[in-house]
Amino acid sequence: MTHLGAKRFLIAAIAAAAAVSAFSSSFNSYFLSVAIDVGVNIILAVSLNLINGHTGQFSLGHAGFMAVGGYTAAVCTLRLSPLIPPELQPALFLFALLAGGLLAAAAGLIVGVPSLRLRGDYLAVVTLGFGEIIRVLLQNSEFVGAASGLKGIAKLTTLGWTFGLAAITVYVIASLVNSTYGRGFIAVNDDEVAASAMGINPTRYKVVAFVIGAFFAGVAGGLYAHHKQFLSPTGFDFMKSIDIVVMVILGGMGRTAGVIIAAVLLTVLPEYLRSSFADVRMIVYALLIIGLMMARPQGLFTLGPRKAKSA
């Protein structure tokens, strides 16, 4: 897709999200909630795909960045909403989402600079530890409700916000990877030694990917907070990170379209199983994931080249 075509896609996607959101009040509330969950998971999966898929790292701390963004955005709206007139609430929400994303990006920088000289299993353990540190800190912080969670968050997330920001996430990540600078991510993924010999600093590209991925995870956390209207540290444990990693692997590492499809599939599938296999749904879900991984270890949706053509 050309750069102009990508811009047109972005504008069309945002316009479609806004149009559908305008009629969302007439939708079934359950299906609307699942649709918003799909949009949030698309943002999480595509942002992690930059780190794990395009740059070749293995992060297990994405839920930690999501938690930082979610709690930051929720605190912003809870503290500032009484001071802001109703007509400026959307601007406050946007500010809260950006604040959550930026603080999550800062957390990504903090964990990325010392740890991304590692690779493989060592990096996975470090990022997993970071996610658990965030969860424990939130669980013991009275300012954000500690173990009982943060309550009273306003219902500000809509289909328009969610899928508009999902479209922006896809556009930014795809444009970055297809840019001249973004080729450095793929070079690091393919061969760090060869990339270094060509003058590319692998650690720099890893940190940049980590920070950008953390930013969008923080934005997704803000959307999640103002959708569920309640945050608990237990909702951001390492199993949440595993769920996001599975979306990336199942969709095909480094393939944005595949990751999006996998995010949709793995969000809708548990809801279907909830109604059809209520008592054993998690067992069925786990068996399906295992079967899919064994049948397609390279990912389900791997048609087309992993590296998109430059604009």
C-alpha positions as CSV (number, residue, x, y, z in Angstrom):
1,M,0.0,0.0,0.0
2,T,1.3,3.4,-0.9
3,H,1.7,6.2,1.6
4,L,-1.2,8.1,0.1
5,G,-3.3,4.9,0.1
6,A,-2.4,4.3,3.8
7,K,-3.6,7.9,4.7
8,R,-6.8,7.3,2.8
9,F,-7.3,4.1,4.7
10,L,-6.7,5.9,8.0
11,I,-9.2,8.7,7.3
12,A,-11.8,6.2,6.1
13,A,-11.3,4.0,9.1
14,I,-11.7,6.9,11.6
15,A,-14.7,8.2,9.7
16,A,-16.3,4.7,9.7
17,A,-15.6,4.3,13.5
18,A,-17.2,7.7,14.2
19,A,-20.2,6.9,12.1
20,V,-20.8,3.5,13.7
21,S,-20.3,5.1,17.2
22,A,-23.0,7.6,16.5
23,F,-25.5,4.8,16.3
24,S,-24.0,2.6,19.1
25,S,-26.7,3.5,21.6
26,S,-29.1,1.3,19.7
27,F,-26.7,-1.7,19.8
28,N,-27.0,-4.6,22.2
29,S,-24.9,-3.6,25.2
30,Y,-23.1,-7.0,25.4
31,F,-22.1,-7.0,21.7
32,L,-21.0,-3.4,22.0
33,S,-18.8,-4.3,25.0
34,V,-17.2,-7.2,23.1
35,A,-16.6,-4.9,20.1
36,I,-14.7,-2.4,22.3
37,D,-12.7,-5.2,23.8
38,V,-11.8,-6.3,20.2
39,G,-10.5,-2.7,19.4
40,V,-8.5,-2.5,22.6
41,N,-6.9,-5.9,21.9
42,I,-6.0,-4.9,18.4
43,I,-4.1,-1.9,19.8
44,L,-2.3,-4.2,22.3
45,A,-1.5,-6.9,19.7
46,V,-0.3,-4.5,16.9
47,S,1.9,-2.6,19.4
48,L,3.5,-5.8,20.8
49,N,4.0,-7.0,17.2
50,L,6.4,-4.1,16.7
51,I,8.5,-5.4,19.5
52,N,8.2,-9.2,19.2
53,G,7.4,-9.5,15.5
54,H,9.3,-6.8,13.6
55,T,12.2,-6.2,16.0
56,G,12.6,-9.9,17.1
57,Q,12.5,-9.4,20.9
58,F,10.4,-11.4,23.3
59,S,8.6,-9.1,25.8
60,L,6.3,-10.5,28.4
61,G,5.7,-7.2,30.1
62,H,3.0,-5.6,27.9
63,A,0.3,-5.9,30.5
64,G,2.5,-3.8,32.8
65,F,2.6,-0.9,30.3
66,M,-1.1,-1.3,29.9
67,A,-1.6,-1.0,33.6
68,V,0.6,2.1,33.8
69,G,-1.5,3.8,31.1
70,G,-4.8,2.6,32.4
71,Y,-4.2,3.8,36.0
72,T,-2.7,7.1,34.8
73,A,-5.6,7.9,32.5
74,A,-8.1,7.0,35.2
75,V,-6.5,9.1,37.8
76,C,-6.4,12.1,35.4
77,T,-10.1,11.9,34.6
78,L,-11.1,11.2,38.3
79,R,-9.1,14.2,39.6
80,L,-9.7,16.7,36.8
81,S,-13.2,15.9,35.6
82,P,-14.9,18.0,38.4
83,L,-12.8,21.0,37.3
84,I,-13.7,20.7,33.6
85,P,-17.0,21.8,32.0
86,P,-19.0,19.0,30.3
87,E,-18.2,20.3,26.8
88,L,-14.5,19.9,27.4
89,Q,-14.7,16.3,28.7
90,P,-13.7,14.8,25.3
91,A,-10.6,17.0,25.4
92,L,-9.9,15.8,29.0
93,F,-10.3,12.2,27.9
94,L,-7.8,12.7,25.0
95,F,-5.4,14.3,27.4
96,A,-5.7,11.4,29.9
97,L,-5.1,8.9,27.1
98,L,-2.0,10.7,26.0
99,A,-0.8,11.1,29.6
100,G,-1.2,7.4,30.1
101,G,0.6,6.6,26.9
102,L,3.5,8.9,27.7
103,L,3.9,7.6,31.2
104,A,3.8,4.0,29.8
105,A,6.5,5.0,27.2
106,A,8.6,6.4,30.0
107,A,8.3,3.1,31.8
108,G,9.2,1.4,28.6
109,L,12.4,3.5,28.4
110,I,13.2,2.8,32.0
111,V,13.0,-1.0,31.5
112,G,14.3,-0.9,28.0
113,V,17.6,0.9,28.4
114,P,19.2,-1.5,30.9
115,S,17.5,-4.7,29.7
116,L,17.5,-4.7,25.9
117,R,21.1,-5.5,25.7
118,L,19.8,-9.0,26.6
119,R,18.0,-11.2,24.1
120,G,15.7,-14.3,24.0
121,D,14.8,-16.0,27.3
122,Y,16.8,-13.5,29.4
123,L,14.8,-10.5,28.0
124,A,11.5,-12.4,28.5
125,V,12.4,-13.0,32.2
126,V,13.3,-9.3,32.7
127,T,10.2,-8.0,31.1
128,L,8.0,-10.5,33.0
129,G,9.6,-9.3,36.2
130,F,8.9,-5.7,35.3
131,G,5.2,-6.4,34.7
132,E,5.0,-8.1,38.1
133,I,6.8,-5.2,39.8
134,I,4.1,-2.8,38.4
135,R,1.3,-5.1,39.5
136,V,2.7,-5.4,43.1
137,L,3.3,-1.6,43.3
138,L,-0.3,-0.9,42.2
139,Q,-1.6,-3.5,44.6
140,N,0.1,-1.8,47.5
141,S,-0.6,1.8,46.6
142,E,-3.6,3.3,48.5
143,F,-3.6,6.3,46.1
144,V,-5.1,4.1,43.3
145,G,-7.2,1.8,45.6
146,A,-4.5,-0.8,46.3
147,A,-5.8,-4.4,46.2
148,S,-9.4,-3.4,46.2
149,G,-9.0,-1.6,42.9
150,L,-9.8,1.9,41.4
151,K,-13.5,2.5,41.2
152,G,-15.8,5.3,39.9
153,I,-14.1,5.7,36.5
154,A,-16.3,7.5,34.0
155,K,-17.7,5.6,31.0
156,L,-15.9,7.6,28.3
157,T,-14.7,4.9,25.9
158,T,-16.8,4.5,22.8
159,L,-16.6,2.6,19.5
160,G,-15.4,5.8,17.8
161,W,-12.5,6.3,20.3
162,T,-11.5,2.7,20.3
163,F,-11.5,1.9,16.6
164,G,-10.3,5.4,15.7
165,L,-7.2,4.9,17.9
166,A,-6.8,1.3,16.7
167,A,-6.7,2.7,13.1
168,I,-4.1,5.3,14.2
169,T,-2.0,2.5,15.9
170,V,-2.0,0.3,12.8
171,Y,-1.2,3.3,10.5
172,V,1.7,4.5,12.7
173,I,3.2,1.0,13.2
174,A,2.9,0.1,9.5
175,S,4.3,3.4,8.3
176,L,7.2,3.2,10.7
177,V,8.1,-0.3,9.7
178,N,7.9,0.6,6.0
179,S,10.0,3.7,6.4
180,T,13.7,4.0,5.9
181,Y,14.3,4.3,9.6
182,G,11.9,1.3,10.2
183,R,14.0,-1.0,8.1
184,G,16.4,-0.9,11.0
185,F,13.9,-2.9,13.1
186,I,13.8,-5.6,10.5
187,A,17.6,-5.6,10.1
188,V,18.0,-6.1,13.9
189,N,15.4,-8.9,13.8
190,D,17.2,-10.7,10.9
191,D,20.8,-10.5,12.2
192,E,22.0,-8.2,14.9
193,V,25.7,-8.9,14.1
194,A,25.2,-8.0,10.4
195,A,23.1,-4.9,11.4
196,S,25.9,-3.7,13.7
197,A,28.5,-4.2,10.9
198,M,26.4,-2.0,8.7
199,G,26.4,0.8,11.3
200,I,23.0,0.1,12.9
201,N,22.9,0.3,16.7
202,P,20.7,-2.7,17.7
203,T,20.1,-1.5,21.3
204,R,18.9,1.9,20.0
205,Y,16.4,0.3,17.7
206,K,15.2,-2.1,20.4
207,V,14.7,0.7,22.8
208,V,12.8,2.8,20.3
209,A,10.5,-0.2,19.4
210,F,10.0,-0.8,23.1
211,V,9.0,2.8,23.9
212,I,6.6,3.1,20.9
213,G,5.0,-0.3,21.8
214,A,4.7,0.7,25.4
215,F,3.1,4.1,24.4
216,F,0.3,2.4,22.5
217,A,-0.2,-0.2,25.2
218,G,-0.7,2.7,27.7
219,V,-3.3,4.2,25.4
220,A,-5.1,0.8,25.2
221,G,-5.0,0.7,29.0
222,G,-6.7,4.1,29.2
223,L,-9.4,3.0,26.8
224,Y,-9.8,-0.2,28.9
225,A,-10.1,1.7,32.1
226,H,-12.8,4.0,30.8
227,H,-14.7,1.0,29.3
228,K,-14.7,-1.3,32.3
229,Q,-15.0,1.7,34.8
230,F,-12.9,-0.4,37.3
231,L,-9.3,-1.3,37.5
232,S,-7.7,-4.1,39.6
233,P,-4.1,-5.0,39.7
234,T,-5.1,-8.7,39.2
235,G,-6.3,-7.7,35.8
236,F,-2.8,-7.0,34.6
237,D,-0.9,-10.1,35.8
238,F,1.4,-12.0,33.5
239,M,-1.5,-14.1,32.1
240,K,-2.7,-10.9,30.4
241,S,0.7,-10.5,28.8
242,I,0.6,-14.1,27.7
243,D,-2.8,-13.5,26.0
244,I,-1.4,-10.6,24.0
245,V,1.7,-12.7,23.0
246,V,-0.5,-15.5,21.8
247,M,-2.4,-13.1,19.5
248,V,0.9,-12.0,18.0
249,I,2.2,-15.6,17.5
250,L,-1.1,-16.9,16.3
251,G,-1.5,-14.1,13.8
252,G,2.1,-14.6,12.4
253,M,5.0,-12.7,13.8
254,G,5.6,-9.5,12.0
255,R,2.4,-9.6,10.0
256,T,0.1,-6.8,10.9
257,A,-3.0,-8.0,9.1
258,G,-2.6,-11.5,10.7
259,V,-2.2,-10.1,14.2
260,I,-5.3,-8.0,13.8
261,I,-7.3,-11.0,12.7
262,A,-5.9,-13.1,15.6
263,A,-6.8,-10.3,18.1
264,V,-10.4,-10.4,16.8
265,L,-10.5,-14.2,16.9
266,L,-9.1,-14.6,20.4
267,T,-11.3,-11.9,21.8
268,V,-14.6,-13.3,20.3
269,L,-13.8,-17.0,20.8
270,P,-13.8,-17.0,24.6
271,E,-17.2,-15.1,24.5
272,Y,-18.6,-17.8,22.2
273,L,-17.3,-20.6,24.4
274,R,-18.8,-18.8,27.5
275,S,-22.3,-19.4,26.1
276,S,-21.6,-22.8,24.5
277,F,-19.2,-24.5,26.9
278,A,-19.8,-22.6,30.1
279,D,-18.3,-25.1,32.5
280,V,-15.3,-26.2,30.6
281,R,-14.8,-23.2,28.3
282,M,-11.2,-22.5,29.4
283,I,-10.2,-26.1,28.9
284,V,-11.7,-26.0,25.4
285,Y,-10.1,-22.7,24.7
286,A,-6.7,-24.0,25.8
287,L,-7.0,-27.1,23.7
288,L,-8.0,-25.0,20.6
289,I,-4.9,-22.8,21.1
290,I,-2.6,-25.8,21.5
291,G,-4.1,-27.4,18.4
292,L,-3.7,-24.3,16.4
293,M,-0.1,-23.8,17.5
294,M,0.8,-27.4,16.6
295,A,-0.9,-27.2,13.2
296,R,0.4,-23.8,12.3
297,P,3.5,-22.9,14.4
298,Q,4.4,-20.1,11.9
299,G,1.0,-18.5,12.6
300,L,-2.4,-18.9,11.0
301,F,-2.4,-15.8,8.8
302,T,1.0,-15.8,7.0
303,L,-0.1,-15.1,3.4
304,G,2.1,-12.5,1.8
305,P,5.6,-11.3,2.7
306,R,6.4,-10.5,6.3
307,K,8.2,-7.3,5.3
308,A,5.8,-5.0,3.5
309,K,7.1,-3.1,0.5
310,S,8.2,0.5,1.1
311,A,5.9,3.3,0.1
